[in-house]
Every structure is written in structure tokens, then in C-alpha cells.
Amino acid sequence: MGATDELGKKVVERPVSIPDFHATIHCALGIDPGKNLYAGERPVPITDHGKPITEVFAQS
């Protein structure tokens, strides 16, 4: 996965963006993070085009 400095204050390896974090949560809940919501007829991405962090899910 990733790593922080010795004090745990800074990410030094494998930082995760907010959109990717949100996509991971949606994926864990069974919600397709690639879907759009709609404001009228305008599509609004659920996760701002984030990609799920698949390493956090168990492999079977």
C-alpha cells in the first residue's frame, strides 16, 4: 500500500486523491463509482472521475 514519514504526518508513498477515496467507498457499498447523477439534464459524476483503490479489497 502506502507509507508515511516517521511521525505519520506526511504521505511519502502511494498518495490517494479524494476522488479515488470516494470511489473506493462507493465501490465497497456496491455503488458503481462511474455512474452519473443528474442535475436536470446535466450529468454530474458521483466521484469526480475517481478510480477505486482495489488493493484494499480482499482477493478471492
C-alpha positions as CSV (number, residue, x, y, z in Angstrom):
1,M,0.0,0.0,0.0
2,G,1.4,3.4,1.0
3,A,3.7,4.8,3.6
4,T,4.0,7.9,5.8
5,D,7.0,9.6,7.3
6,E,8.2,8.5,10.7
7,L,5.7,10.8,12.5
8,G,2.8,9.8,10.3
9,K,2.2,13.4,9.2
10,K,3.1,13.2,5.5
11,V,2.4,10.6,2.8
12,V,5.7,9.6,1.2
13,E,4.4,6.6,-0.8
14,R,1.2,5.9,-2.8
15,P,-0.9,9.0,-2.0
16,V,-4.6,8.7,-2.7
17,S,-6.8,11.5,-4.1
18,I,-10.1,12.5,-2.7
19,P,-12.0,11.3,-5.8
20,D,-10.2,7.9,-5.6
21,F,-11.1,7.7,-1.9
22,H,-14.7,8.4,-2.6
23,A,-14.8,5.9,-5.5
24,T,-13.4,3.2,-3.1
25,I,-16.1,3.9,-0.6
26,H,-18.8,3.8,-3.2
27,C,-17.4,0.5,-4.6
28,A,-17.3,-1.0,-1.1
29,L,-21.0,-0.1,-0.8
30,G,-21.9,-1.7,-4.2
31,I,-22.4,1.6,-6.0
32,D,-20.8,2.0,-9.4
33,P,-18.4,5.0,-9.0
34,G,-18.5,5.6,-12.7
35,K,-22.2,6.5,-12.7
36,N,-23.5,10.0,-13.0
37,L,-26.2,11.8,-11.0
38,Y,-28.2,14.3,-12.9
39,A,-28.9,18.0,-12.1
40,G,-31.8,18.5,-14.5
41,E,-30.3,17.1,-17.7
42,R,-26.7,17.8,-16.8
43,P,-24.7,14.7,-15.8
44,V,-22.7,15.1,-12.6
45,P,-20.1,12.4,-11.9
46,I,-20.6,10.8,-8.4
47,T,-16.9,10.7,-7.6
48,D,-15.3,13.3,-9.9
49,H,-13.9,10.5,-12.1
50,G,-12.1,8.7,-9.2
51,K,-10.9,5.2,-9.5
52,P,-11.4,2.6,-6.7
53,I,-8.3,1.6,-4.8
54,T,-8.7,-2.1,-5.5
55,E,-5.8,-3.2,-3.2
56,V,-8.0,-2.6,-0.1
57,F,-10.4,-5.3,-1.2
58,A,-9.8,-9.0,-0.4
59,Q,-8.8,-11.2,-3.3
60,S,-10.6,-14.5,-3.8
